[in-house]
Amino acid sequence: MNWDQIQGNWKQIKGSIQREWGELTDDDLDKVEGDRTKLIGVVQERYGLAKDEAERKVDEFAARDHSAV
């Protein structure tokens, strides 16, 4: 999926994101609003990752097929 698709389907994708990163709260995801940069920042902060590692993980998540969400 690309980020336009993720943003357009944000409410449906949020469940997949919470399964992937269980420490992210509904409030976190409401603030992210489908924005890739914000999601990277929240993942980085919650999991204590370097920015490039958080970016890689978010991009790997986005590359998966979430059409069955």
C-alpha positions as protocol buffer text, in pm:
chain_id: "A"
residue {
  index: 1
  type: MET
  ca { x: 0 y: 0 z: 0 }
}
residue {
  index: 2
  type: ASN
  ca { x: 113 y: 351 z: -56 }
}
residue {
  index: 3
  type: TRP
  ca { x: 64 y: 630 z: 195 }
}
residue {
  index: 4
  type: ASP
  ca { x: -227 y: 784 z: 6 }
}
residue {
  index: 5
  type: GLN
  ca { x: -412 y: 454 z: 43 }
}
residue {
  index: 6
  type: ILE
  ca { x: -317 y: 427 z: 409 }
}
residue {
  index: 7
  type: GLN
  ca { x: -439 y: 780 z: 479 }
}
residue {
  index: 8
  type: GLY
  ca { x: -761 y: 716 z: 293 }
}
residue {
  index: 9
  type: ASN
  ca { x: -826 y: 398 z: 490 }
}
residue {
  index: 10
  type: TRP
  ca { x: -679 y: 518 z: 820 }
}
residue {
  index: 11
  type: LYS
  ca { x: -970 y: 408 z: 1040 }
}
residue {
  index: 12
  type: GLN
  ca { x: -951 y: 55 z: 898 }
}
residue {
  index: 13
  type: ILE
  ca { x: -570 y: 39 z: 907 }
}
residue {
  index: 14
  type: LYS
  ca { x: -548 y: 152 z: 1272 }
}
residue {
  index: 15
  type: GLY
  ca { x: -633 y: -200 z: 1393 }
}
residue {
  index: 16
  type: SER
  ca { x: -347 y: -348 z: 1191 }
}
residue {
  index: 17
  type: ILE
  ca { x: -111 y: -85 z: 1329 }
}
residue {
  index: 18
  type: GLN
  ca { x: -215 y: -163 z: 1686 }
}
residue {
  index: 19
  type: ARG
  ca { x: -158 y: -534 z: 1624 }
}
residue {
  index: 20
  type: GLU
  ca { x: 188 y: -452 z: 1486 }
}
residue {
  index: 21
  type: TRP
  ca { x: 280 y: -203 z: 1760 }
}
residue {
  index: 22
  type: GLY
  ca { x: 72 y: -286 z: 2066 }
}
residue {
  index: 23
  type: GLU
  ca { x: 214 y: -3 z: 2273 }
}
residue {
  index: 24
  type: LEU
  ca { x: 51 y: 260 z: 2052 }
}
residue {
  index: 25
  type: THR
  ca { x: -272 y: 393 z: 2196 }
}
residue {
  index: 26
  type: ASP
  ca { x: -587 y: 505 z: 2019 }
}
residue {
  index: 27
  type: ASP
  ca { x: -489 y: 860 z: 2116 }
}
residue {
  index: 28
  type: ASP
  ca { x: -148 y: 815 z: 1949 }
}
residue {
  index: 29
  type: LEU
  ca { x: -311 y: 693 z: 1630 }
}
residue {
  index: 30
  type: ASP
  ca { x: -573 y: 969 z: 1633 }
}
residue {
  index: 31
  type: LYS
  ca { x: -289 y: 1223 z: 1644 }
}
residue {
  index: 32
  type: VAL
  ca { x: -101 y: 1049 z: 1362 }
}
residue {
  index: 33
  type: GLU
  ca { x: -405 y: 1070 z: 1130 }
}
residue {
  index: 34
  type: GLY
  ca { x: -233 y: 858 z: 864 }
}
residue {
  index: 35
  type: ASP
  ca { x: 75 y: 1081 z: 844 }
}
residue {
  index: 36
  type: ARG
  ca { x: 385 y: 868 z: 778 }
}
residue {
  index: 37
  type: THR
  ca { x: 625 y: 1109 z: 950 }
}
residue {
  index: 38
  type: LYS
  ca { x: 409 y: 1126 z: 1263 }
}
residue {
  index: 39
  type: LEU
  ca { x: 376 y: 748 z: 1275 }
}
residue {
  index: 40
  type: ILE
  ca { x: 752 y: 708 z: 1249 }
}
residue {
  index: 41
  type: GLY
  ca { x: 796 y: 955 z: 1535 }
}
residue {
  index: 42
  type: VAL
  ca { x: 548 y: 776 z: 1761 }
}
residue {
  index: 43
  type: VAL
  ca { x: 697 y: 432 z: 1687 }
}
residue {
  index: 44
  type: GLN
  ca { x: 1045 y: 573 z: 1748 }
}
residue {
  index: 45
  type: GLU
  ca { x: 942 y: 726 z: 2080 }
}
residue {
  index: 46
  type: ARG
  ca { x: 739 y: 432 z: 2217 }
}
residue {
  index: 47
  type: TYR
  ca { x: 993 y: 166 z: 2123 }
}
residue {
  index: 48
  type: GLY
  ca { x: 1316 y: 361 z: 2175 }
}
residue {
  index: 49
  type: LEU
  ca { x: 1430 y: 309 z: 1817 }
}
residue {
  index: 50
  type: ALA
  ca { x: 1665 y: 516 z: 1607 }
}
residue {
  index: 51
  type: LYS
  ca { x: 1482 y: 720 z: 1345 }
}
residue {
  index: 52
  type: ASP
  ca { x: 1611 y: 510 z: 1055 }
}
residue {
  index: 53
  type: GLU
  ca { x: 1504 y: 186 z: 1226 }
}
residue {
  index: 54
  type: ALA
  ca { x: 1154 y: 321 z: 1299 }
}
residue {
  index: 55
  type: GLU
  ca { x: 1130 y: 443 z: 940 }
}
residue {
  index: 56
  type: ARG
  ca { x: 1231 y: 101 z: 807 }
}
residue {
  index: 57
  type: LYS
  ca { x: 972 y: -76 z: 1023 }
}
residue {
  index: 58
  type: VAL
  ca { x: 693 y: 162 z: 920 }
}
residue {
  index: 59
  type: ASP
  ca { x: 785 y: 123 z: 553 }
}
residue {
  index: 60
  type: GLU
  ca { x: 789 y: -257 z: 587 }
}
residue {
  index: 61
  type: PHE
  ca { x: 444 y: -240 z: 744 }
}
residue {
  index: 62
  type: ALA
  ca { x: 316 y: -21 z: 460 }
}
residue {
  index: 63
  type: ALA
  ca { x: 460 y: -255 z: 198 }
}
residue {
  index: 64
  type: ARG
  ca { x: 248 y: -545 z: 323 }
}
residue {
  index: 65
  type: ASP
  ca { x: -95 y: -610 z: 176 }
}
residue {
  index: 66
  type: HIS
  ca { x: -358 y: -477 z: 417 }
}
residue {
  index: 67
  type: SER
  ca { x: -651 y: -519 z: 180 }
}
residue {
  index: 68
  type: ALA
  ca { x: -808 y: -779 z: 409 }
}
residue {
  index: 69
  type: VAL
  ca { x: -830 y: -526 z: 691 }
}
